[in-house]
């Protein structure tokens, strides 16, 4: 297909020209491996036009926003989440009556990952696993942040608040929920969910003053993984046995003999005293 380089590339007689044929030829040349500059030269368009066709255009003044013409292809490397191709493979192998462990080994995943995928994303009515619908359902659940379970259920929120007022711990509340509502999964939460509703800022699922009702009495969570805030194991630094005072070495005080029965001391090459049973 031959094109001429037009002197006026934007406006033709009768208004702006829609470059439908040029656009199709441009992408055909790009698919053949030509550079964008060479494809634009052969088609007869400006380099900026070809770039706008590939990358799209943001809203600017009177110019409307346009999406990119080429879809972004996700990388094929290892991924934390299941891809649509993985879900298609799961559906095909399920129709062949393959086991969950066989499917997991073929995908290089844990059997629990495949089992959980089938249980969560299968059809809620007939129980069939449809890969494209399962992928759409999983993508819809992924965006964050999500509304908390306690904030969506007023009955659950009132139950937790009432028992926090009488100074029940979150662990006791969660056990009571499972005992009192055994057949209602929407009333079951983990104790960490209660702590998150109390401590995480901006959620507003439980009253802020309820944090004072906890047995710790803290209004905010205290981290335990910061080494500079850890309490030392010993109040005073530990001394080497070679640095003990002379009265302990001579056993002049009766209390120094406690625990030394049937033992003997030997000084090693480093100057430390080693205690061994005789």
HELIX and SHEET records of a PDB file:
HELIX    1   1 UNK A   20  UNK A   31  1                                  12    
HELIX    2   2 UNK A   36  UNK A   43  1                                   8    
HELIX    3   3 UNK A   47  UNK A   55  1                                   9    
HELIX    4   4 UNK A   84  UNK A   95  1                                  12    
HELIX    5   5 UNK A  100  UNK A  107  1                                   8    
HELIX    6   6 UNK A  111  UNK A  121  1                                  11    
HELIX    7   7 UNK A  131  UNK A  142  1                                  12    
HELIX    8   8 UNK A  149  UNK A  152  1                                   4    
HELIX    9   9 UNK A  154  UNK A  165  1                                  12    
HELIX   10  10 UNK A  170  UNK A  180  1                                  11    
HELIX   11  11 UNK A  185  UNK A  187  5                                   3    
HELIX   12  12 UNK A  191  UNK A  199  1                                   9    
HELIX   13  13 UNK A  208  UNK A  213  5                                   6    
HELIX   14  14 UNK A  227  UNK A  229  5                                   3    
HELIX   15  15 UNK A  241  UNK A  243  5                                   3    
HELIX   16  16 UNK A  246  UNK A  250  1                                   5    
HELIX   17  17 UNK A  254  UNK A  257  5                                   4    
SHEET    1   A 2 UNK A  11  UNK A  12  0                                        
SHEET    2   A 2 UNK A  15  UNK A  16 -1                                        
SHEET    1   B 2 UNK A 263  UNK A 267  0                                        
SHEET    2   B 2 UNK A 273  UNK A 277 -1                                        
END                                                                             
